[in-house]
Amino acid sequence: MKRRKFIRTGLAGAVAPVFLNGFGFKAFGASVVPAATCDFADRSLVIIYLAGANDIINTAVPMNHFGAYQNERPNIHLPQNRLITLDNGLIGTNRHLGLHPNLQAFKDLYDSDLMSIVQRTGYNVPNRSHFASEDIMLKGIDGTISNNDEEEGWVGRFLKDRYPTYRGLPFGEEVDPLGIILGDTPNTGFHTTEAHELEINLSGQDPAGFFNIISSLSGEPISQFPNSDHGELLNYISVLEKSTQVYSERISSVFDAGANSATYPNSNLGNQLKTIARFISGGSKTKVFMARKGNWDNHVNMVNSGDTTTGTHANLLDDLGKSIKAFQDDLQALGKSSQVTTVVFSEFGRKIIQNGNRGTDHGTVSSMFVIGDNVNTGVYGENINITQKDNQGAPQPSQLQNDYRSVFSSILQDWMGASDDALLASFSQTPSSVVLRNIPVIDTAQRVDPNCYFEPIQAVSMNISLKLFLEGYYDSANGTMSTDLNANGLLPNRQPYGDTRYSYFGDEYVANIPSNIVDWVLIELWREDNLVLDRKAVLLRNDGRIIDPETLTPLVGIGGLYPEPFRIAVFHRSHIGVLRTGAIDAQQGVDEYMDITTAMNEVSGVNQLKNIGGTYVMIAGDMDQNGLINSGDYSLWKRANNVTDYRSTDLNADGITDAQDYDLWKDNRSKIGNPVVHNLLKR
């Protein structure tokens, strides 16, 4: 089964999870006992990525190899008497480290039992390309696997399995995005094949004014991306920018409700961590935050010639240490430090040897830092052996001691409650010996009880069948809808609802659209309290039947076996959306056929369909998808008049916006959709 299918149908058993503080009962397939003994729903993880490959050897000097270190780095080594040493009497000679003079903040955290260091981290067959190595570590693979073989990021897989009912919408219990990325460059760690819906990116944004910033964005979307890694990244960034619209008001309100109680460096990283602390203080339920600090690729002038304790690298470390210390102090002052664990990583380390420009070149192994009240302080893994170099001057591959996935998986299990099977699912192409290798960075007293671990939800399939007609497309003479858009090559192969008010970012795609397809429509599953359970973009056939884009059949697979009845809502780019009156009892797990063309009362609300010769059709004219047919729609039509394109202003689907579309709008102007269906606050 394709993973996107697994995700979409991802609720377990005949009684799918009913959530208590975000956790389901073991009987419902999520292996978690009631929250009275498993109260860790408020925990979050902060990941700090040092982009560009930090030189770990000048960050934490291996003191047991200091002589060799001086010899290999005659012009850039740090003076021994300036290093901040960790107590070798407690951690052992082969773990005795000397921190850079600008990392007093790390020393303070370590001495306060708030930091652990995991040495000699990396992965098999290291890749020394920044882009490829970052991609590898965010996808949860190693250098033996092609990046193209794994489409998803390990954070995305973890969050999808942990929160199977989450659909990237701020409603009900799920008011915040599961992940928020801050920094200059988005990445694919949160990406899943289903959708870019697990995170938003706040790059360069002012969270307090975030709603106003997003609301004022305009401009034509990019319609074509090059078939390359660069093109894929451009597309990803484009989707992220669209998805921020969904959460803009919530982000602003959480930020406004929060506070800070510490003084941060006025730097990019300091401001990112300050923002995260304020989000957490303001009540954000986001589970994973990612911050990014760049400029670690110091091939040239890493140190100043007159004083090696100063220079580019020293400035980076000074900001890193002080920003993290301020973040931890802030969390403690705000009473939130017990809820947060922070981990710092870089895509690889640097060579042991210096180069000719007072810098270092791309290497292999590095170290990871774990910070928080809940950390089991110590140094895990032995110091890098300066005398064991490969033929390029980097640490030999055999020096790899702690796979980076072991560190992250230990945190996911001990801090976030992932079972062994959940870890294997998150790191899907990794041997179990790597994933399940426990590194005790989380304090024993704070580890999640194994009885509370969650399991990946088993896939369950349910099919629905639905018939509907769109007024603008409907031909009453033969009882079918026009396929002109398709015949003229105007129908997109990928679902078109990301650029609309619906802000739906699913990856539904059809390589070859069948000739009898008229358009795409969006369907939603609604609980009785109007909570949206799931969404899917589907094709619409000329006879009114919706078609699954994966199977190209009228049996559309969506959702799972939900624990209560639900209703179907249908939306289209240019027609007023409707909500079916009758509920489906998903407990039965049977295919159900629904036909909303037979009577007005098939959908809720007053006069939400139009009667054309005894056939009931969805009402044309809602070009801006707000549930009202008014002057706003006319303005859109006027600007697009005589334009040939795939547009919501083309109400009759003949490929051109013209007088016929105006006539449809005019006939339906002042029509109002069901207020419940078109309440934008639910999106």
N, C-alpha and C positions, 0 to 999 in steps of 0.2 A: 504494500500500500504506500502511495506517495505520502511524504510527510505533510504536505499541505492538506491532504485528505484527513490524516491523523489529527491535525490541528483543528480543522473545521468540525469534525465530528467528535471532538474530544471530551465528552462527558460520560461518566462511567455508569454502567449497570442500569438496572431498572429504576433506581432512585439516585439520580445524579446529585452531586454535592450541594447541600444547603449550607451556606457559610455562616459560621459564628466567628466574628472577629477575623474573618479572612481564612478560616480553616474549617475543613469538612470533617465529618465523623468517619471513622474507619469503615463503618458499614456501608458508606456511600462510595467507597473505592479510593478515597484519599486517606492514606494510612495515618490518621491523626486522631487522637482521643480528644474529649471535650476540653475547651480552653482553660478550665479550672487548673489543669496540670500542665498545660502546654501554652502558656501565655507569652508568646514571643511574636505576636502579630505586628508590634510596632517597631520591629528591628529593621534597620536599613544598612546598606553597604555603600560606601563611597570609594570609588576607584580613581586613582590619580595616575594618569599616563604621562610619562616623561618622553616626549616625542623627539626622536633624533638620536637615541642611544646614549645614555649616560655613561660616563667613564667611572665605573664602580671602583676601580683600583685606587683612584685619587679621592674617591668619596669615602671609602672605608679601607684604609691601607692594611694589608696583611702583615702584622708586626713580626710574625715568626719568619718572614722572608724579607725583612727590611733591607738587608744588605744587597740581595739580588734585585730588589725593587729599585734601589739607588742606581745600580749598575745599568739596568734596562732603561731607566728614565733619568739620565744624567742632567738634563736641562729642565725637567718639569716635575721632579719628585718634590714632595713636601718635606720640610725639615722635621726630623723626629721630635725635637723638643717643642714643636708647635702643635703636634697632634693631640687630639682629645681622646684619651684611651678609655676603653671599657675594661672593667676589672678582669684581668686574665686569671686571677686566683679563683674566680667563680666559673668562668666559661672555658678555661683550658687554653693551653698554649696555641693549639692549632685553630683556635677560634678568637684569639686575641687580636682586636682591631684598634686602629687609630683613626678616629673620625677627622675629617677635614676641619681645620680651625673655625670655619664658618658654620659648623653644625653643632654648636653648643645647644641649640634647641633640641636636636635629636638626643644628645647626652642627657638633657633634663628629662625628656620623655622616657628614656630607657631607665634612668635612675628612679623614676616615679612609677615603675612597673607598668608603663603604658606603651611599650614598643618591643616588637621582636624583629629580628633580622634573619631572613632565609637566604643563605648564600648558595652560590654556584647553581643558579636557576637558569633555565632555558628549555630547549627541546632538541630532539634527535635531528641530525643533519641540519644544522643552522643555516638560515638564509640571511645573507648580509645586505640585502636590499631593504631599505626602510619600509617601503610600501608593502612589499611581500611579507616581511616579518611581522609588521603590525597586523596585517590581514590574518596571518597564521595564528597569532596569539589571541586575536579576537574571535576567530572561528573555532578555536579549541582543537587545533590539529598540530602537526609537526611538519618538518621538512621532507618527510617521506611521502606525503600526500599532496596531490595537486590542489591548489586553492580552488580550482573549479569543481573539484569533487565534493566540496562542502559549501553549500549556498548560505547557510545560516550561521549566526554568531552564537557562542555558547551562552551568553547572557540572555539572548532572545529565546533559546530553547529552554533554559531554566525557568524563565518567567512564564512562558506558555504552558509548561507542564505544571508549574506551581499554582497558576491562576487560570484554570481552563475556561472559566466563563468570561474572562476579560476580552473585550472586543475593541479596545481603543476608543471608547466613548465615555465622556464624563457624566455618569448618571448613577443614581442609587448609591450603592455602597462603594462604587468605583469612580470616585470623583477626580482622582489624580492619574496622570500617566504613570505606568509602572517604572519607567526609566526616564531620567532627564540628563542630557549631555550638555555640558557647558564647555566653552573654549572656542578655538578658532576653526577647527576642522571636524566635521562629522565623520563618524566611522561606522563600520558594519557590525560591531559587536552585539548590538541589539536587534539586528536585522533577522527576520524570519521569511521563509518563502511565501507565507500567506500575505504578509503586508508589512510595511514600515509603520507599525502602529504602536510599538512598545516604547517609543521614546519621542521626545521633542528636543530640538536643539535651540539653545538660548545664546548662540554665538553673537557677541557684541550687543546684546539687547539689555535694556533697562527693565528688569522684571516689574518694577512698580508701574511703569507705563506700558507694559507689554500689550495689553488689550488695544490701546490706542495705536501702537506701532503696527500690530498685525492688521487691525481694522482698516488702516490707511494704505496698505499695500495694494498696488495695482500693476497693470502691465500684462502683455500677452504671455502665456506660458510657452516654454520651449517645446516645440512640436517634434523635433527630431534630435536624437542623440547619436554620436558616432559609435560604431560597433567596436568598442575597445574598453580597457579598464578605465580610461579617462571618461569615456561616455557613460559607463555604468555609474561612476562616482557623481557625474553631473546630474544624472537622473535621480540618484539617491538624495542629493542635496535638494533638488527641486521638490521631491515628494516630502522631505522633512519640512520645507518652508510652508507647504500647503497644510500639513498636519498640525502645525502650531495654531492654526485658527480654531481648532476644536477646543483647545484648553486655555485660550488666552485669558478669559475672564477669571477662571479659577486660579491660574498662576498669579495674576495680579492681586487677587483677594488674599491668597495665602501669604504672598510676600508682604502685603500691607499689614497683615495680622501678626507677622513675626517681628523679631527684634534681634539685635546683636549686643553683646556685653563685653566684647574684647576689641582690642586695637589690632588691625591687620596691616601688613605691608600694603602700600598703595601700588599693587602690581596686578598683572593679569590673573595669576594664580590666587593671590590674596583675595581679590574681588570675587573670583569664582567660589572659593570656599566660604567666604562671607555670605554670599547669596545662598549657598546650600544650607548653612546654619540657620539663616533666616527662614528659609522654606520649612525646615524641620521645626523650628520654633513656632511657626505660624500654623502648624497642624498638617503639613503635607504627608500624605500616605505613600508617596513614591518610595519604591523599594531599593532601586539602584540609581545612584548618581555617578556620573563620570565627569571628572575635571581633566583638563589637559594643559600641560606646560611644555612649550616647544623650545627650540634653539639649543639642544644638547649635542648637536653634530659638530663637535669642536675639532676639526682637522687643523685649524690654524689659530695660533695665539690663544690657546686654552689657558695659559698662565702668562703673567707679566714677567719679562726677563729679569727685572731687578728683585722681584719678590714673588716666588711661586705660590704663595698663599693668597695672592690677589689675581685678578683677571676675570675672563668670561666665565669660567667654570666656578670660580669662587662666588661670583655674583649670583649665578643660578642656584647654587647650594644655599647661599644665605637666604634667598627668597623662599626656596623650598622649605627649609627648616623653620623659618619664622612664620610662614603661612600656615603650615601644618600645626605648629605649636599654638598659634592664635586660634585656629579652628577647634583644637581640642579644649583649650581654655574656655572658649566661647560656649561650646556644648556643655561643659561642666557648670559654668555660671548660669546657663539657661535650664539646667536640670535635665538635659537630654543626652548626656554622654553615655549613659548605659544603653542607649538605643542604637548606637552607631559604631561600626567598625570600618576602618579605613585601610586600604591596601595601595601601595605604590609600586609601579613596575615600569620598565622600559623595554623596548623591543629586542635589544641585545646589548652586550657590553662593548668595550673597546679592546684593542690589542694590548698586550703586555708591554710591548716596546713603544717608545715614542717615535714620531716621525720627524722630518727635518724642519718642521714649521712650528715648533713648540706646541704640538697637538698630538692627537692619537687618531687612529683609523678604525674602521669597523671591526669588531671582534665577535665574541661568542657569548660565553656565560656572563651573567650579571647577578644582582641580588634584588630581593623584594623586601619591602618594609611593611609591617602590619601594626597599626596603631589603634589604641582605644582602651577604655576601662576594662574590657573583657579579654584582653590579650594576655597570653601566657608568655611573659617576658623572657627573652633569651636569644641566643644566636644558634640557628639551626643550619647545619652544614659546615664543613670545614673551609678555612681560608683558601682562596685561589693560590695554587702553587706557582710562584713566579718562574720557577725553573722548568716548568713543563709547558713548552710552547709548540704550536704547530709550525709548519714551514713558512707561514706568513707572519709569525710573531704573536698570534692570538693564543689564548688558553686552548690546550688540546681538547678535542671533543670528549675524551675520557674524563675530563674534569667536571662534566655535567653530573651533578649529584641530586638535585631536586627539580624534577620536571615542573614547569610553571603551572601545569594543570593539577598537580598534586596540591599546590598551595591554594589555588582557587577552589578546588573541590573540597579541601579540608574546611575552608571557610563556609562554603555552601552547605556542607553537612552539619558542622558543629555550631554554626551561627544562624543559618537560615533553614535548617531542618530537612535537607534533601536526603532521601534514602540512597542506598547503593545503586539501585536501579535508576533513580532519578539522575544520579551523577553520570551513569553510563549513557543515559539519554542526552544529557546536556553536552557531554564530550563524546559524541556519537561514533567517531572513528578512532577512538583512543583505546588501547588495550586496558583491560580492567586493572592490571598490575600497576599501571601508571595512575589512573584516576583514583583508585581506592587506597593508594599509598598515603596513609594519614600522617600529616605534619601537625603536631599539637600546638598550633599558634593561638587557639582559643582556650582560655582558662577552663579548667575542668568544671568548675562550679557554674559556668555560664553556657556550657554545651547543651544543645537540645537533647532531651531524653530520646533514645532510640525508639521508644514507644510512640513518639510524636512525629516521627519522620513522615513526610508525604511521599507518595508513589506517583509516577506518571500515570495519568488517567487513561484507561483503556478506550480505544476507539469504538464508537457505537454509531451505526448508520441509521438514518431515518430519511425517507423520501417524501416529498410533497408534490402534488400536481395542482396546477392553477391555470384557469382560463380567464383572460381579460381582453378588452378591446380599448384602443386609444382612439378618441373621437377624430382627431386630425388625420389619422391613418386609415380610418374605417370606410369601406365602400359598402353601403347598404344594399346595392344591387346584387352583389354576390356573397355578402356576409363574410368577407375577408379583409385583410389590411394590405396596404400598398408596400411593395418591396422595392420601390424606386431608389431609396437610399443605397440599398445593397447593390442593385443593378448598376448604379452609377459609380460604384467604388468608393462611396463616401462613409460607409460604416467603419468605425475603428475596430481593429482586431483586439484591442485591450479595452476593458471596461472604462467608461468615460466619466465616472462620478467623483473623481478626486478634485476636479476643477469646478465643482458645483457647491451649492450650499450644503450638500449632504456630506461633504468631506469624507468620502469613503475611499480607502486606499488599498483595497484588495487587489490581488494580482491576476484576476480572471482574464484569460487570454484564449483566443481561438486562432489557430494558424490559417485555417480556411473556413470562412463563414458560409454555411449552407445557403443556397439561393433563395430559400423560402423564409429567411430571417428578416424581420423588419427593423429591429433596433434592440438596444440594451434597456433593461429595467432593473431597478434595485428593489429587493425584497428584504423585509425585516421581520424577525420574530419578536412579538411583544407579549410580555407577561400581563396578567390581568390588571396589575397596578401601573401599567404602561412603561415598565422597565424593558428596555431593548435587550434581548438575550443574544441575538446574532444577526448578521447581515450578509447578504450575498448578491452580487450582480449576476443577472442571468440574461439569456437571449430570449427574444419574443418572436414566436413564429406567426406567419400570416393568418393562421386559423385561430389565434388567440392563446395558444398553449405556450407556457414558459418552458425553456429548454436549458438543461444543465450544460454550461460551457465545457465541462470536462468530458461528459459522456455523450453529449449531443442527443439526449433523450428527454422526454417530457417528465421523467422522474428526477426531481432535483434533490440532491443530497445536501442537507443543511442541518447544523446543530447536532444535538444528541437526544437522548431520551430524558427530557426535562421532568422534574418532579412535580410539575403542575401544568395545567392547560395554558396554551398560548394562542395568540391570534397573529394573522399575517397582515402586514402593511406593505403597500406597493407604491413605488415612486417612479416618476419618469421626468426627463429633462424639461418637458414643456407642458405637462398635464398636471392637474391637481391630484396630489396623492390621496390614497384611500386606505382605510383600515377595515378589514373584513370583520363582520359582526360575529360570526360563529367562531367558537374556540376549538382547538385541536387538543385531544387528550393524548399527549405524547407518551404517556405510560404504556399505551397499547403497542407502540412501536410499529404501526402499520402504515402503509401508504394511504394517503388521503387525497381525494380529488375535490377541488373547490372550483366553483364557477360563479364569478361575480357579474356575469353578463345577463342574468335571468330576471333580476328584480332589484328595485332600489334599496330594499332593506338588507341586501347582501353585504352592504358596507355601513359603518356607523356614521351618525350625523344626519343633517337635513339636506336632502337633494344633492348628494355628493356624486351622483352619476347623472348622465343625460340619457333620456329614452329616445332612441332612434328606431322607429318602427317596431317597437317591442324588444329591442336589444339595448342593453344598458352599457354605456361606454364611459371611460374616464374623460373628464372635461378638459378640452384644449385651451391654452392661453396663458398658463402660468410659466412664463418664460424665465422668470428669475427664481422660481421654485420656493416662493415664500407663502404659498397658500392663498394668495390674493391675485385676482385678475384685474389690473387697474392701470393707471397711467405709467407706472414703472415698467410694466411689460411693453406698453406702447412705445416708450422711449427706446427700449432695446430693439424693437422691430424697426423703428424709424432709422436708427443708426445702421442697421444691417440690410435695409431695403435694397433689393437687386443684387445681393451678394449670394454667390453660389458656394456653399460650404455645409459642413455638418454643424448646425447651430440649433440652439433651442428656439430661435425665432422662426425656424422653418416648421410651422405647426402641422402642415399636411404632408411632410416628408417627401417632397418631390425634389429636394436638393437645392432649392432657391428660396430666399425670403422675398415675398412679393405680395401683391394685393390679395391673393387668396388667403394668405396667412392673416392679413389684416382683417379680412371679413370674419374669420374664425374668432379672432380676438374680440372684435366688435360685438359679435353675437353673444359672447360669454362675459363681457366686461361687467364688473361688480359682483361676479361670483366669488364666494368665500369658501375656502376649504374648512374642514373640521379643525377647530382650534387646537384640539388635543394632538391631532396628527401633525400639525405644522408648528408646534411649539418649538421654537429654535433653541430654547434652554436645554432641551434634552440632547442636543447634538454637541 
